[in-house]
C-alpha cells in the first residue's frame, strides 16, 4: 500500500482490548490521506506523528484501529581513518559516500553504501591507505618511484639495486680486449705486440688494474701464452677480465708420405711444434747410394722437410750401399720399431723434444706410416683380404 508521502511495506495485526493495532514501516513521519488504507466503512481518522487512529462501523458495531508508522534507520555507519563521509541521513533509502584525504586512496570496501529495509547498510566499510610514499623521493640514483599501498617500489637503472637503488652492482666496463692470436714464424722466438684494454666505471669510482705482463709487447719462444688484464672495483668487489691467448708456432710442413717399400716413424705428439722422423726399409730394400740411413728427417721451422724426399732402392747387391733398418712384417714388428724410435730420439740432438713433453714421448705415441709395393703388401682385416696400392683399397 502507498500514500502521498510514504509507503507501508508490511502490516502486522495484533489483537488487544482496545481494538487492533496495525504496524507498518515507512520513510515518512506522517501520513495525510483520508483513504490511506482504503479501509471500508471508515468514519473517523486522527493522525499524530508516527500514529494514525481511525474508526470504522460495521454491523452496527464500532471498531477502533491504530496504525503505528515506524521509521527504518541503519544507524551511523562509522567514520574512517584518513577520510570522511558525504551524507548525514541514515534512514531507509539514504546513500552515503566515502572520501579519502589527500595522498590517500580508498581500498578494501565500497565507495557508496545505501540503507536497506532490513536496517543494514549494503556493501562493506572501506579504509584509506596512504598512496604517496614517493613524495619523499626515496629512490636514489635516478630510480623511478611507483606508489603502492602504504609503501613504494623503485625501478632502478642499470648498475643499481636495492630497495632504494642504493646498492652499486655495476662491474667495470671493458673495451679493446685483444682476440686470441696464432703466429707462425721460422725463428725460434717472435716479438708480439697487443692492445692494452680500457677499463672504466660508469659510476666514476676508482678501479684497480692488474696484468701479468707489465708492457704490451714481449718476445716469446714457441709455445702458448695467456695474457690477462683485470679491473677490480673495490666498492662492490666486481671484477672484469680481459683474457686472450698467444700461440707461437713454426711454419707447418706439408703432409709427408712414407717411402715406397718402406716405413716412416715420426712423433705423434705436438706435431705443430715440430716433426722428427726415421725411416725403415722393407726387407731386400735399402736407401740409394750417398744417403745415410741413420739420419733424421726433420720438418724445419720454415715449413720445409730436410733433407728432401726419401728414396729406397731394390737391392741387387749390398756393394756400395749403406743398409738401413729393415723389417719383414711391419704389423708383427711395429712395437719393436716404435721402441727403437723413442730410444734414438732420446739419444739424438733433438732429445729436448722428449724431455719437454715427457708424458707424451712414448712408444704408443709414435706414428708408423707404411707404403709397400702392392705385390708385397697385404692387410688382413675381419677375414677379408685387401690389396693396397697408392693408398687405395680394393676388395679381392
FENWOGI-V14404 format. One record per backbone hydrogen bond with DSSP energy under -0.5 kcal/mol. NH is the residue of the N-H (numbers start at 1). CO is the residue of the C=O. Records with the same first field share a line. If there is no record, write none. Layout:
# FENWOGI-V14404
NH->CO ; CO
This chain:
# FENWOGI-V14404
3->6
8->1
9->7 ; 25
12->23
14->21
16->19
19->16
20->64
21->14
22->66
23->12 ; 21
24->22 ; 68
26->70
33->31
36->33
38->35
42->39
43->55
44->55
46->53
48->51
50->29
51->48
52->67
53->46
54->65
55->44
56->63
57->41
58->61
61->58
63->56
65->54
66->20
67->52
68->22 ; 66
69->50 ; 67
70->24 ; 68
73->71
74->90
75->90
83->80
84->99
86->97
87->85
90->88
92->72
93->115
94->91
96->113
97->86
98->111
99->84
101->82
104->101
105->129
107->127
110->124
113->96
115->94
116->120
119->116
122->114
127->107
128->81
129->105 ; 127
131->103
133->151
135->132
136->133
137->134
140->164
143->140
144->155
145->143
146->153
148->151
150->130
151->148
153->146
155->144
156->154
160->157
161->167
165->162
167->161
168->166
169->159 ; 167
170->159
171->169
173->200
175->198
181->245
183->247
185->249
190->220
192->218
194->216
198->175
200->173
204->201
208->232
209->207
210->230
212->228
218->192
220->190 ; 218
222->188
223->248
225->246
227->225 ; 244
229->242
230->210
231->240
232->208
233->238
234->206 ; 232
236->233
237->233
238->233
240->231
242->229
243->241
244->227
246->225
247->181 ; 245
248->223 ; 246
249->183 ; 247
250->272
251->185 ; 301
261->371
262->259 ; 371
263->280
264->369
265->278
266->264 ; 367
267->276
268->365
273->270
274->270
275->299
277->297
278->265
280->263
281->325
282->261
283->327
285->282
286->313
287->322
288->311
291->288
293->291
295->292
297->277
298->296 ; 306
299->275
300->298 ; 304
303->300
306->298
313->286
315->284
316->317
321->318
323->321
327->281
330->328
333->329
334->330
337->333
338->334
339->335
340->336
341->337
342->338
343->339
344->340
345->341
346->342
347->343
348->344 ; 345
351->348
353->350
354->351
355->351
356->352
357->353
358->355
360->357
361->357
362->360
366->363
367->266 ; 365
369->264 ; 367
371->262
376->373
377->373
378->376
379->386
381->379 ; 384
384->381
386->379
387->394
388->377
389->387 ; 392
392->389
394->387
396->385
